[in-house]
Amino acid sequence: MLLFAAGIALATRLYAIAPVKIMDASMTPKFKEHSIHWMCKLPQCQSGIKEQEIVWLTLKSGETMVRKVLAMPGDSIEISDKGIVRTPYRNFKWKDEDAFIQSKKIYIPKAGDTLYFDKLNDIEQDYAIAYLHTHGHKIAVKSSLWQGDREINIDRVGATKIANRQVSLKEVDFLPWQDRYLIELQIRQSEPGNAPITIKRELFRLKPDQIELTPPPPLDTNEAETAASDSATKAPAKTVKVPKDSTVKDTVAAKDTAANVAKKVTEPKPEKFLEEPLNKIVIDKDCFYVICLKGSNCPDSREFGYFTQDDFIGRYLEWPDRIKDKVVVPAKKFLDKAVDFALSLLATEEESPEAN
């Protein structure tokens, strides 16, 4: 009975609280690389998450990471090209932040918000597209190139370069906002006039349109017998001389033909997608903006966009670390010193008879 109770307690602890190892330096100096911290996985731990709290997240790829909540649903934040961050709660500066080559304002949507794609700035459009993809929406993006109010040939994008490689027209629809900005700068340098160059994007919802051809349902036994008797009554049988074995061959051939026809009729048709303009996006999940404590080369909302409650695995529990730092670690140091002192006394006693 005692072992059973211990097993229940252990299982409960493993379900409610999990030790998580920090695998990189993304959360330094608060969390050192390879350090282990405790995360609460209970629903009540995940539902009350606030700004500045540490959360354990999962990505669509299945990878997990530990990050800090920077902004809550409904907040607006601003990140400058100097790494200065302004939120409704506080301001701070990232060290060596290099992702934001332009200052950007970002709205963090809440459940029930309606976003209009053509009213979003370029980084908010990236985040909205990522949100739709993550939540199972099939969408398409079409880009066009504009000089002021005049549309120009999108083929000019193919003459630009990113990281010393030629840009493909096939990729421009989903390039991150930084790359599109650099493309706009390159085209601006080669185009006469003072009007700005802008890559505009339109969003479309993909709706599958399947035309399924199905054979008529087979007759049951009674219907088949009735149809056969009716046929025999209406048309008297005729005697036809058939060469030997031809009946078997013809019957097999007829069956094969019927099977082939049925197969062609019933096999699934490839999806044909119809496009529907999509400008109004209704957000059905509260969104959060989470960050690394490290300024550069660290994946977080700057790269992945918004996270929702469904992405949370757990929330950091600070009290186990406090107990460890204030009780466990000092106690361990005290015990280590006591053991060393006891060993030194034993060594002294062993040496004293020889001295006498």
C-alpha positions as CSV (number, residue, x, y, z in Angstrom):
1,M,0.0,0.0,0.0
2,L,2.9,2.3,0.9
3,L,4.6,1.6,-2.4
4,F,1.3,2.3,-4.3
5,A,0.9,5.6,-2.6
6,A,4.5,6.5,-3.3
7,G,3.9,5.6,-7.0
8,I,0.8,7.8,-7.1
9,A,2.7,10.7,-5.6
10,L,5.6,10.3,-8.0
11,A,3.3,10.2,-11.0
12,T,1.4,13.2,-9.8
13,R,4.7,15.1,-9.4
14,L,5.9,14.2,-12.8
15,Y,2.6,15.3,-14.3
16,A,2.4,18.6,-12.4
17,I,6.0,19.6,-12.3
18,A,8.8,18.8,-14.8
19,P,12.5,19.6,-14.7
20,V,13.6,21.4,-17.8
21,K,17.2,21.7,-19.0
22,I,18.2,24.9,-20.7
23,M,20.2,23.8,-23.7
24,D,21.7,27.1,-24.8
25,A,22.6,30.6,-23.7
26,S,19.4,32.2,-25.0
27,M,18.2,33.0,-21.4
28,T,21.4,34.2,-19.8
29,P,22.1,35.6,-17.3
30,K,19.0,34.5,-15.5
31,F,19.3,30.9,-16.7
32,K,22.7,29.5,-17.4
33,E,23.3,27.1,-20.2
34,H,22.7,23.4,-19.2
35,S,21.1,24.5,-15.9
36,I,17.9,22.7,-14.8
37,H,14.7,24.5,-13.7
38,W,11.2,23.4,-12.7
39,M,8.1,24.1,-14.8
40,C,4.5,23.7,-13.7
41,K,2.4,21.9,-16.2
42,L,-1.0,22.2,-14.4
43,P,-3.7,24.0,-16.4
44,Q,-4.0,26.7,-13.7
45,C,-0.3,27.4,-14.1
46,Q,-0.7,28.0,-17.8
47,S,-4.0,30.0,-17.7
48,G,-2.8,32.8,-15.5
49,I,0.4,33.8,-17.3
50,K,1.5,37.4,-17.0
51,E,4.0,39.8,-18.5
52,Q,7.6,39.1,-17.5
53,E,6.9,35.5,-16.6
54,I,9.0,32.6,-17.9
55,V,7.2,30.0,-20.0
56,W,8.0,26.6,-21.5
57,L,6.8,26.5,-25.2
58,T,6.5,24.0,-28.0
59,L,7.0,24.8,-31.7
60,K,5.1,23.3,-34.6
61,S,8.2,21.2,-35.3
62,G,7.9,19.6,-31.9
63,E,11.0,21.4,-30.4
64,T,10.6,23.1,-27.1
65,M,12.1,26.2,-25.7
66,V,12.0,28.4,-22.6
67,R,11.2,32.1,-23.2
68,K,10.0,35.3,-21.4
69,V,6.6,36.9,-22.0
70,L,7.2,40.4,-23.3
71,A,3.7,41.5,-24.2
72,M,0.2,40.3,-23.5
73,P,-2.9,40.0,-25.7
74,G,-4.1,43.5,-26.7
75,D,-0.7,45.2,-26.1
76,S,1.2,47.4,-28.5
77,I,5.0,47.4,-28.5
78,E,7.7,49.2,-30.4
79,I,11.1,47.8,-31.2
80,S,13.7,50.2,-32.7
81,D,16.6,49.5,-35.1
82,K,18.8,50.2,-32.0
83,G,17.4,47.4,-30.0
84,I,15.3,49.7,-27.8
85,V,12.0,48.1,-26.7
86,R,9.0,50.0,-25.4
87,T,6.0,48.1,-24.0
88,P,3.0,49.3,-21.9
89,Y,4.9,48.1,-18.8
90,R,8.5,49.0,-19.2
91,N,11.3,50.0,-21.5
92,F,14.6,48.2,-22.0
93,K,17.4,47.7,-24.5
94,W,18.5,44.5,-26.1
95,K,22.3,44.1,-26.4
96,D,23.4,43.4,-30.0
97,E,19.9,43.1,-31.4
98,D,20.3,42.8,-35.1
99,A,17.0,41.5,-36.4
100,F,15.2,44.9,-36.5
101,I,16.8,46.9,-39.4
102,Q,13.9,49.3,-39.1
103,S,11.9,50.5,-36.1
104,K,8.5,48.7,-36.0
105,K,5.3,49.0,-34.0
106,I,3.6,45.7,-33.4
107,Y,0.1,45.0,-32.1
108,I,-0.4,41.8,-30.2
109,P,-4.0,40.6,-31.0
110,K,-6.4,39.1,-28.5
111,A,-9.2,36.6,-29.1
112,G,-12.1,38.2,-31.0
113,D,-10.0,40.9,-32.7
114,T,-10.5,41.4,-36.5
115,L,-7.4,42.3,-38.4
116,Y,-7.5,43.8,-41.9
117,F,-4.5,42.5,-43.9
118,D,-4.1,45.6,-46.0
119,K,-3.9,47.8,-42.9
120,L,-1.1,45.8,-41.2
121,N,2.5,46.8,-41.5
122,D,4.9,44.4,-43.1
123,I,6.0,42.7,-39.9
124,E,2.4,42.3,-38.7
125,Q,1.5,40.8,-42.1
126,D,4.3,38.2,-41.6
127,Y,2.9,37.4,-38.1
128,A,-0.7,37.1,-39.4
129,I,0.4,34.7,-42.2
130,A,2.3,32.6,-39.7
131,Y,-0.7,32.6,-37.3
132,L,-3.0,31.4,-40.2
133,H,-0.5,28.7,-41.2
134,T,-0.1,27.5,-37.7
135,H,-3.8,27.2,-37.1
136,G,-4.4,25.1,-40.2
137,H,-5.7,27.7,-42.7
138,K,-4.7,27.0,-46.3
139,I,-3.8,30.4,-47.8
140,A,-1.9,31.8,-50.8
141,V,0.0,35.1,-51.0
142,K,0.4,37.2,-54.2
143,S,2.9,40.0,-54.4
144,S,3.0,43.1,-56.6
145,L,5.5,45.9,-57.0
146,W,4.6,49.5,-56.7
147,Q,6.4,52.8,-57.3
148,G,4.3,55.2,-55.3
149,D,0.7,54.8,-56.7
150,R,1.9,53.1,-60.0
151,E,2.3,49.4,-60.3
152,I,5.5,48.3,-62.0
153,N,6.7,44.9,-63.3
154,I,7.3,42.4,-60.4
155,D,10.0,40.8,-62.6
156,R,12.4,43.6,-61.4
157,V,12.6,41.7,-58.1
158,G,14.6,39.0,-60.0
159,A,17.5,41.5,-60.5
160,T,18.1,41.9,-56.8
161,K,20.2,40.0,-54.4
162,I,20.0,38.8,-50.8
163,A,23.1,37.5,-49.1
164,N,24.9,37.5,-52.5
165,R,22.4,35.3,-54.2
166,Q,19.8,36.1,-56.8
167,V,16.2,36.5,-55.5
168,S,13.7,34.2,-57.1
169,L,10.2,35.4,-57.9
170,K,8.8,32.2,-56.4
171,E,10.1,33.1,-52.9
172,V,9.2,36.8,-52.7
173,D,5.7,36.1,-51.4
174,F,7.0,34.6,-48.2
175,L,10.4,36.3,-47.6
176,P,10.6,37.9,-44.2
177,W,10.1,41.6,-43.9
178,Q,13.8,42.4,-43.6
179,D,14.6,40.8,-47.0
180,R,11.7,42.5,-48.7
181,Y,12.9,45.9,-47.3
182,L,16.4,45.3,-48.7
183,I,14.8,44.4,-52.1
184,E,12.8,47.6,-52.1
185,L,16.0,49.6,-51.4
186,Q,17.9,47.9,-54.3
187,I,15.1,48.6,-56.8
188,R,14.7,52.2,-55.5
189,Q,18.4,52.8,-56.4
190,S,17.9,51.7,-60.0
191,E,14.6,53.4,-60.6
192,P,14.3,57.1,-61.5
193,G,12.0,59.3,-59.5
194,N,11.4,60.0,-55.8
195,A,8.4,57.8,-55.2
196,P,9.1,54.9,-52.7
197,I,9.3,51.3,-53.9
198,T,6.9,49.0,-52.1
199,I,6.2,45.3,-52.3
200,K,2.5,44.9,-51.6
201,R,0.9,41.5,-50.8
202,E,-2.6,40.2,-51.1
203,L,-4.0,37.2,-49.2
204,F,-6.2,34.5,-50.6
205,R,-8.0,31.6,-48.9
206,L,-7.6,28.3,-50.7
207,K,-10.8,26.4,-51.0
208,P,-10.7,22.8,-52.3
209,D,-13.2,22.1,-55.1
210,Q,-13.5,18.3,-55.7
211,I,-15.8,16.8,-58.3
212,E,-16.4,13.2,-57.3
213,L,-17.9,10.7,-59.8
214,T,-19.3,7.7,-58.0
215,P,-20.8,4.6,-59.6
216,P,-24.5,3.8,-59.0
217,P,-25.0,1.7,-55.8
218,P,-25.0,-2.0,-56.5
219,L,-28.3,-3.9,-56.5
220,D,-29.0,-6.2,-53.6
221,T,-29.7,-9.9,-54.2
222,N,-33.5,-9.5,-54.4
223,E,-33.3,-6.6,-56.8
224,A,-30.8,-8.4,-59.0
225,E,-33.1,-11.5,-59.2
226,T,-36.1,-9.3,-60.0
227,A,-34.1,-7.5,-62.8
228,A,-32.9,-10.8,-64.2
229,S,-36.4,-12.3,-64.3
230,D,-37.9,-9.2,-65.9
231,S,-35.2,-9.3,-68.5
232,A,-35.9,-13.0,-69.2
233,T,-39.6,-12.3,-69.5
234,K,-39.3,-9.4,-71.9
235,A,-36.6,-10.9,-74.1
236,P,-36.6,-14.6,-74.8
237,A,-33.3,-16.3,-74.7
238,K,-31.6,-16.9,-78.0
239,T,-29.3,-19.9,-78.7
240,V,-25.9,-18.7,-79.8
241,K,-23.1,-21.0,-80.7
242,V,-20.0,-20.0,-78.9
243,P,-16.5,-21.4,-79.4
244,K,-15.2,-23.6,-76.7
245,D,-13.7,-21.7,-73.7
246,S,-14.7,-18.3,-75.1
247,T,-17.4,-17.9,-72.4
248,V,-14.8,-18.1,-69.6
249,K,-12.5,-15.7,-71.4
250,D,-15.3,-13.2,-72.2
251,T,-16.6,-13.3,-68.6
252,V,-13.1,-12.6,-67.2
253,A,-12.6,-9.8,-69.7
254,A,-15.9,-8.3,-68.8
255,K,-15.1,-8.4,-65.1
256,D,-11.7,-6.8,-65.7
257,T,-13.4,-4.1,-67.7
258,A,-16.0,-3.4,-65.0
259,A,-13.3,-3.3,-62.3
260,N,-11.2,-0.9,-64.3
261,V,-14.2,1.4,-64.9
262,A,-15.1,1.3,-61.2
263,K,-11.5,2.0,-60.3
264,K,-11.3,5.0,-62.6
265,V,-14.7,6.4,-61.4
266,T,-14.1,5.9,-57.6
267,E,-10.4,6.8,-57.3
268,P,-9.8,10.1,-55.6
269,K,-9.4,13.1,-57.8
270,P,-6.6,15.6,-57.1
271,E,-7.8,18.7,-55.3
272,K,-8.5,21.8,-57.4
273,F,-8.1,24.8,-55.2
274,L,-10.3,27.9,-55.7
275,E,-9.0,31.2,-54.5
276,E,-11.1,33.5,-52.3
277,P,-9.8,37.0,-51.4
278,L,-9.0,37.1,-47.7
279,N,-8.5,40.5,-46.1
280,K,-10.4,40.2,-42.9
281,I,-8.8,37.9,-40.4
282,V,-10.6,37.0,-37.2
283,I,-8.3,36.0,-34.3
284,D,-9.8,33.2,-32.2
285,K,-6.9,32.8,-29.7
286,D,-5.2,35.2,-27.3
287,C,-1.7,35.9,-28.6
288,F,1.5,36.5,-26.7
289,Y,4.9,38.0,-27.7
290,V,7.7,36.0,-26.1
291,I,11.4,36.7,-26.3
292,C,14.9,35.5,-25.4
293,L,16.9,37.5,-22.9
294,K,19.7,37.3,-25.4
295,G,19.6,40.1,-28.1
296,S,20.7,38.4,-31.2
297,N,20.8,34.9,-33.0
298,C,18.0,33.6,-30.8
299,P,14.6,32.3,-32.1
300,D,11.6,33.8,-30.4
301,S,8.5,35.9,-31.5
302,R,10.8,38.1,-33.6
303,E,11.2,35.1,-35.9
304,F,8.1,33.0,-35.3
305,G,5.5,35.7,-34.5
306,Y,2.6,35.3,-32.1
307,F,2.3,32.4,-29.6
308,T,-1.0,31.3,-28.1
309,Q,-2.1,29.4,-25.0
310,D,-2.1,26.2,-27.0
311,D,1.7,26.5,-27.5
312,F,2.4,26.7,-23.7
313,I,3.6,23.5,-22.0
314,G,4.3,25.0,-18.6
315,R,5.3,28.0,-16.5
316,Y,8.5,28.5,-14.5
317,L,8.3,27.9,-10.8
318,E,10.7,30.1,-9.0
319,W,10.3,28.7,-5.5
320,P,12.1,25.4,-6.2
321,D,15.1,27.4,-7.3
322,R,14.9,29.6,-4.3
323,I,14.8,26.6,-2.0
324,K,17.7,25.1,-3.9
325,D,19.7,28.4,-3.7
326,K,18.8,29.2,-0.1
327,V,18.5,25.8,1.5
328,V,19.8,22.9,-0.6
329,V,23.0,24.5,-1.9
330,P,24.0,25.9,1.5
331,A,23.1,22.6,3.2
332,K,25.2,20.8,0.7
333,K,28.1,23.1,1.2
334,F,27.8,22.6,5.0
335,L,27.7,18.8,4.7
336,D,30.7,18.9,2.4
337,K,32.6,20.9,4.9
338,A,31.5,18.6,7.8
339,V,32.6,15.5,5.8
340,D,35.9,17.1,5.0
341,F,36.4,18.0,8.7
342,A,35.5,14.5,9.8
343,L,37.9,12.9,7.3
344,S,40.7,15.2,8.5
345,L,40.0,14.2,12.1
346,L,40.2,10.5,11.2
347,A,43.4,11.1,9.3
348,T,44.9,12.9,12.4
349,E,43.9,10.0,14.7
350,E,45.4,7.4,12.4
351,E,48.7,9.3,12.3
352,S,48.9,10.0,16.1
353,P,49.8,6.4,17.3
354,E,52.7,6.3,14.9
355,A,53.9,9.6,16.2
356,N,53.9,8.3,19.8
